[in-house]
Amino acid sequence: MRTISIDPITRLEGHGKIEIFLDDAGAVKNAYFQVPELRGFEKFVEGMPVEEVPRVVTRICGVCPAAHHLAAGKAVDAVYHVDPPPTAKKLRELYYSAHYVHSHIAHFYALAAPDFVMGPDSDPATRNILGLVQKLGVGPVAEVIKHRALAQEIQRMVSGRATHSVWTLPGGVSKGITEDERKDIIVKAKACLEFAKGSLKLFDDVVLANKAYVDLILSDTYELDTYYIGTVDEKNHVNFYHGDHRVVDQNGKELLRYKDAEYLQHIAERVEKYSYLKFPYLKAIGWKGLTDGKDSGLYQASPLSRLNAADGMATPLAQAAYERFYATLGGKKPVKKLLATHWARLVELVYAAERLLELANDPEVASPNFRTLPTATPTEGVGIVEAPRGILTHHFKTDEKGLVTQANLIVGTTNNHGPISMAIKKAAQKVIKPGQEVGQGMLNMVEMAFRLFDPCFSCATHSLPGSMPLTVDIIDERTGTVLERVSR
Amino acid sequence: MAKIKLGAYWASACGGCDVAILDINEKILDLAAAADILFWPIATDFKYADVEKMPDNHLDVTLFNGAIRNEENEHLAKLLRQKTKTLVAFGSCAHMGGIPGLANLFNREQIFKAVYLDSPSIDNKDSTVPHRTTQVPEGELTLPEFHNTVRKLDQVVDVDYYVPGCPPNPKRIWEVVETIVSGKLPKKGSVIGASEMTQCDECKRKKGEKKITEFKRLATAQPDPETCLLEQGFLCMGVATRAGCEHRCQRSNTGCRGCYGPPPGVYDQGLKALSAIASVVDADTEEKAAQLVGALPDPVRYFNRFSIPASPLTRRAL
């Protein structure tokens, strides 16, 4: 038996690792995906005043700090039994919409686009955003930089900081915005919306107009048959900040839905010795190991799963894009083709920009009534938001002084730990064939299986050029000698 | 002038330092013009093996962010030190231990217990915790060892310069890049990309006489946006913190927590804060002082929020 080690997967935050075991004939016997990182936030916030926690847990992820800030902020509202005023909720959602614009732009252009614009098996030296500069000219890349920066600037204007905000407090936020700032945000939001529309068109022109890519999306190399989770509003439309958390089955039928405080009735987590990351699953179905199908409680939490778990989008252009998405991909829900996650992310980008503009147009966001001071004794609370990479749960218990006695966090990407592991194994099995030479294009095809999840332990992956550097060693298990090394 | 050879790396970190580098926006293209980036896992295709193959001191500068939490972080810190002429501790975690350093208030067993055994969502009847090596039917899988104690970068290797901040202010990052490219670096061991003043020296809030009659918590009170937070009774670390971030947390109306580290000449940020605040507490009796200070919960994580590994506090004393 031979082993292929993909280590380090350097564009994962920290050092993700894939071990692929081949049988004597060279077929993939098994593949393991390992997360070698742990920091222990759950423990070291114990004893802290709970109102300080939203500004500490941002440091879980420097790319999606706003998701952690708001999930914790909502949990802390619940701990103090306080309902923030409408201005506070709208400001938080406005800020979060801008955050989504930043995050989805970064992921799509820096990570996903090079695979499609340059090609999945193109020269790895140019399969990055600098390659895009060469192929498309500096103009479009400058537009990407400009609009991601606008989204960061909106977050800074609203919360005081673009990264690691310190702004949500029990019952609202620490500061509001002025009328002049609101008008400035409208201008920036309009620009972001135009950019989002253009991104959808780019996907049409580059991906959907190319039969080879459509075939790749529709191939069974990138397909899983899991449950899907997503947060929906009262009309079952996608919402990132609040709503019911809805799970649909393999036929698109609602299996269950729950409110923030009810998550423990529905979600549990397994531990495996070989990874620091836990494996969540649906309690209603049960843990059956790393396998898909209706008897396995694994679920996906991603842009694709949010679309699958909802009945539509709350804004007009996103709704049109949503309808087209399903019409193009077979006409029924759920879509199981994993690479469609990239397209789903762009549908969400349009929604985020539309929602951003809608909220900026609401004069109430500039009202000075942005906080309700809590008066009740603090106890326990759960806060859930949709992080760009999947549903995010924060749960805190406190003593009567509001000092944390227990914390639990189920982070966006953690939900996808099982599905990512399976997607990698499946792609490896489809791509690596006995007797076939292992090339860099093959590595990229395996890599694409997890890249589409935009994993959050790769915080920093969103941001800059490049295809992921990989080394694959093919080792003779009996002698331990490296038979072949493929690098890119 | 020849392009400098630049490396960048994250250890136990959140990625926020790398996002801060990206937040220099269009200047990122200037950075690419001024430097050959030879190792930056986020951005380039170079791998550990490529670094190992480099001659010693091959890299002119490495910006190293993140704390030293595990075996792999330590290995990379030592490797990059060997391959780099000028090693820069970039951001609060490398500089002082940062938020991951709060874990030093506990130990490895307590952290594993909270995460893998006691979590309310856990399903773990066999009490499984991750292991350094695991036998699976097909072979062996390994993980880096999780250390008992978090260290800052200069507790593991020799560091030449420090850039503070969680994350560093993007506007000052460009200044750091220019300083590095110009070669006009200050004395070894200096803090660069920040101010020589304290936060309070630069904060625009109205200041009067500092007499704290009551400590307030942000949970149950709302600060006035114009006046000094500390004078209002809200804890603010500005007095014991170096400036350079444009006092972004005071502008957020919630107060500084010290991510830029101690001002020049101060060894321990927490002690400095404690003594500064003690001197403005309006209490003429010990009893009153005890009552006032007693209203302030969890002082260690206010005064050393980002600097526990850098402080004289040890796990035993806590």
Chai-1 contact restraints between the chains, C-beta under 6 A:
chainA,res_idxA,chainB,res_idxB,connection_type,confidence,min_distance_angstrom,max_distance_angstrom,comment,restraint_id
A,T10,B,P41,contact,1.0,0.0,6.0,A-B,restraint_1
A,E13,B,G15,contact,1.0,0.0,6.0,A-B,restraint_2
A,H15,B,E72,contact,1.0,0.0,6.0,A-B,restraint_3
A,E19,B,L141,contact,1.0,0.0,6.0,A-B,restraint_4
A,F21,B,E138,contact,1.0,0.0,6.0,A-B,restraint_5
A,F21,B,G139,contact,1.0,0.0,6.0,A-B,restraint_6
A,K29,B,E138,contact,1.0,0.0,6.0,A-B,restraint_7
A,N30,B,E138,contact,1.0,0.0,6.0,A-B,restraint_8
A,Y32,B,L141,contact,1.0,0.0,6.0,A-B,restraint_9
A,P36,B,L143,contact,1.0,0.0,6.0,A-B,restraint_10
A,P36,B,P144,contact,1.0,0.0,6.0,A-B,restraint_11
A,L38,B,F146,contact,1.0,0.0,6.0,A-B,restraint_12
A,R39,B,P100,contact,1.0,0.0,6.0,A-B,restraint_13
A,G40,B,A103,contact,1.0,0.0,6.0,A-B,restraint_14
A,G40,B,I111,contact,1.0,0.0,6.0,A-B,restraint_15
A,E42,B,A114,contact,1.0,0.0,6.0,A-B,restraint_16
A,E42,B,V115,contact,1.0,0.0,6.0,A-B,restraint_17
A,K43,B,F106,contact,1.0,0.0,6.0,A-B,restraint_18
A,K43,B,Q110,contact,1.0,0.0,6.0,A-B,restraint_19
A,K43,B,I111,contact,1.0,0.0,6.0,A-B,restraint_20
A,K43,B,A114,contact,1.0,0.0,6.0,A-B,restraint_21
A,F44,B,L102,contact,1.0,0.0,6.0,A-B,restraint_22
A,F44,B,A103,contact,1.0,0.0,6.0,A-B,restraint_23
A,G47,B,D298,contact,1.0,0.0,6.0,A-B,restraint_24
A,M48,B,D298,contact,1.0,0.0,6.0,A-B,restraint_25
A,M48,B,R301,contact,1.0,0.0,6.0,A-B,restraint_26
A,P49,B,P297,contact,1.0,0.0,6.0,A-B,restraint_27
A,P49,B,D298,contact,1.0,0.0,6.0,A-B,restraint_28
A,E51,B,L218,contact,1.0,0.0,6.0,A-B,restraint_29
A,E51,B,A219,contact,1.0,0.0,6.0,A-B,restraint_30
A,R59,B,C14,contact,1.0,0.0,6.0,A-B,restraint_31
A,R59,B,I99,contact,1.0,0.0,6.0,A-B,restraint_32
A,C61,B,C14,contact,1.0,0.0,6.0,A-B,restraint_33
A,G62,B,C14,contact,1.0,0.0,6.0,A-B,restraint_34
A,G62,B,G15,contact,1.0,0.0,6.0,A-B,restraint_35
A,G62,B,G16,contact,1.0,0.0,6.0,A-B,restraint_36
A,G62,B,V19,contact,1.0,0.0,6.0,A-B,restraint_37
A,V63,B,G15,contact,1.0,0.0,6.0,A-B,restraint_38
A,V63,B,V19,contact,1.0,0.0,6.0,A-B,restraint_39
A,I145,B,N25,contact,1.0,0.0,6.0,A-B,restraint_40
A,I145,B,E26,contact,1.0,0.0,6.0,A-B,restraint_41
A,A149,B,N25,contact,1.0,0.0,6.0,A-B,restraint_42
A,G160,B,R248,contact,1.0,0.0,6.0,A-B,restraint_43
A,G160,B,R251,contact,1.0,0.0,6.0,A-B,restraint_44
A,G160,B,S252,contact,1.0,0.0,6.0,A-B,restraint_45
A,R161,B,R248,contact,1.0,0.0,6.0,A-B,restraint_46
A,T163,B,G16,contact,1.0,0.0,6.0,A-B,restraint_47
A,T163,B,V19,contact,1.0,0.0,6.0,A-B,restraint_48
A,T163,B,P167,contact,1.0,0.0,6.0,A-B,restraint_49
A,V166,B,C249,contact,1.0,0.0,6.0,A-B,restraint_50
A,V166,B,S252,contact,1.0,0.0,6.0,A-B,restraint_51
A,V166,B,T254,contact,1.0,0.0,6.0,A-B,restraint_52
A,W167,B,S252,contact,1.0,0.0,6.0,A-B,restraint_53
A,L169,B,L218,contact,1.0,0.0,6.0,A-B,restraint_54
A,P170,B,A219,contact,1.0,0.0,6.0,A-B,restraint_55
A,S174,B,S252,contact,1.0,0.0,6.0,A-B,restraint_56
A,S174,B,N253,contact,1.0,0.0,6.0,A-B,restraint_57
A,S174,B,T254,contact,1.0,0.0,6.0,A-B,restraint_58
A,K175,B,N253,contact,1.0,0.0,6.0,A-B,restraint_59
A,L264,B,P120,contact,1.0,0.0,6.0,A-B,restraint_60
A,L264,B,S121,contact,1.0,0.0,6.0,A-B,restraint_61
A,I267,B,S121,contact,1.0,0.0,6.0,A-B,restraint_62
A,A268,B,S121,contact,1.0,0.0,6.0,A-B,restraint_63
A,A268,B,D123,contact,1.0,0.0,6.0,A-B,restraint_64
A,E269,B,S121,contact,1.0,0.0,6.0,A-B,restraint_65
A,E269,B,I122,contact,1.0,0.0,6.0,A-B,restraint_66
A,R270,B,D123,contact,1.0,0.0,6.0,A-B,restraint_67
A,V271,B,Y116,contact,1.0,0.0,6.0,A-B,restraint_68
A,V271,B,N124,contact,1.0,0.0,6.0,A-B,restraint_69
A,V271,B,T128,contact,1.0,0.0,6.0,A-B,restraint_70
A,K273,B,T128,contact,1.0,0.0,6.0,A-B,restraint_71
A,K273,B,P130,contact,1.0,0.0,6.0,A-B,restraint_72
A,K273,B,H131,contact,1.0,0.0,6.0,A-B,restraint_73
A,K273,B,T134,contact,1.0,0.0,6.0,A-B,restraint_74
A,Y274,B,T134,contact,1.0,0.0,6.0,A-B,restraint_75
A,Y274,B,L141,contact,1.0,0.0,6.0,A-B,restraint_76
A,Y276,B,P130,contact,1.0,0.0,6.0,A-B,restraint_77
A,R371,B,Q222,contact,1.0,0.0,6.0,A-B,restraint_78
A,G402,B,A219,contact,1.0,0.0,6.0,A-B,restraint_79
A,L403,B,P297,contact,1.0,0.0,6.0,A-B,restraint_80
A,N408,B,S119,contact,1.0,0.0,6.0,A-B,restraint_81
A,N408,B,P120,contact,1.0,0.0,6.0,A-B,restraint_82
A,N408,B,S121,contact,1.0,0.0,6.0,A-B,restraint_83
A,C459,B,C14,contact,1.0,0.0,6.0,A-B,restraint_84
A,C459,B,G15,contact,1.0,0.0,6.0,A-B,restraint_85
A,A460,B,G15,contact,1.0,0.0,6.0,A-B,restraint_86
A,A460,B,D18,contact,1.0,0.0,6.0,A-B,restraint_87
A,A460,B,I42,contact,1.0,0.0,6.0,A-B,restraint_88
A,S463,B,L22,contact,1.0,0.0,6.0,A-B,restraint_89
A,L464,B,I42,contact,1.0,0.0,6.0,A-B,restraint_90
A,L464,B,A43,contact,1.0,0.0,6.0,A-B,restraint_91
A,P465,B,A43,contact,1.0,0.0,6.0,A-B,restraint_92
A,G466,B,A43,contact,1.0,0.0,6.0,A-B,restraint_93
A,P469,B,D45,contact,1.0,0.0,6.0,A-B,restraint_94
A,P469,B,K47,contact,1.0,0.0,6.0,A-B,restraint_95
A,T471,B,K47,contact,1.0,0.0,6.0,A-B,restraint_96
